[in-house]
Amino acid sequence: MIVMNENYLQLQASYLFSDIAKRVTAFQDNNPDRDVIRLGIGDVTRALPAACIAALHAAVDEMAEDASFRGYGPELGYDFLRQAVAEHDFQARGIDIAADEVFISDGAKCDSGNFQELFAPDTRIAVPDPVYPVYVDTNVMAGRSTGWQDGRYQGLVYLESTQANNYIPAPPKDKVDAIYLCFPNNPTGSMVTKDQLRPWVDYAREHQALILYDAAYVEFIRDASLPQSIYELEGAKEVAVEFRSFSKTAGFTGTRCAYTIVPRQCQVYDSQGTAHPLHGLWDRRQSTKFNGVSYPVQRAAEAVYSPDGKRQVRELSDYYMANAALIRQTMSGLGYACVGGEHAPYVWIKANTDSWQFFDLLLNKAGVVCTPGAGFGKCGEGYARISAFNSRQNVETALERVGAALSSA
Ligand code: MLT
């Protein structure tokens, strides 16, 4: 008899964004004439930068000739991309990250979900609340929760991120072993300062803990004094891995390319307390279970760092950030308290009602999809997230419709 992994029975409902997609499909089936504008999942809508497209075409042409054809690539990424990442995203900012500390992958979702495989089953995990659901669900799948109670998974430590702390949680009083942090934050759009990040690095060093730092939205930071990487903080390389992605930066959600930084100094410990480099473990995991990102896609990602690519990527993020500003301004004007949208493509709105009621209201009355805050955790109840990833025209139309729907509600 094949026995299931019963940890899966603990999972509540389906994955948040699949759940929303099903509801939207049902709405469209019942209302085939209604035009639906999606400001829910953070999926980009604009074309890949021209520099990436040119590189993609050129790489596809290489695949058309025996002489330049490539088969299996290196599982951890081609050197040309690992070098480009290390040089442009880190060394150029004074951060000493080497190319062999860059692990190319097909998504920050996969990496942030898979990384916990390297930890012992009884690892004590801390997550923010509200939280990107992948961090939580993957740890539940791995058996790190004893059950669901009062809207939370028992066994996980939740770090409340609310209006009271400006959506920046402080380290817990209790000892935890692994901490997920995400800045610019998904879903609240909040951004941390170096001074606010410092206690986390100190905490991790004091407790021999590990920070899993998700910086997938770094391209949207609009204040150079804010930390672009956790490694801007001294001592972070011993206690943090960092996830980055080309998805939101350069429109690669469908193209798939991302990377994780695992510094060579970063340690994990066996049950006897002996230190082991995390780098070797992640290398072993990836080279066993992953076969790399395709050559043309890695060439397209490399083009992000060309002079044209840099300019085009900035234009892309400026475009979405103008949407974010419009969303925040309009929703504030309608009397809804908002945060985010200043260094992140998400606006976090106090819904003044139950999250899913707000979602239903916007869908049914305005034909607009948002993400109910409750889907991100207990502290998200009463909130909704609106994504800036859409065309300007769609965002303007959506906001007009939302304004009308909320005024008549
Ligand atoms: C989101 O909407 O939170 C993200 O698009 C999800 C993801 O990147 O996987």
Residues whose N, C-alpha, C, O or C-beta is under 5 A from the ligand:
A	BS01	MLT	G40 I41 G42 D43 K109 N186
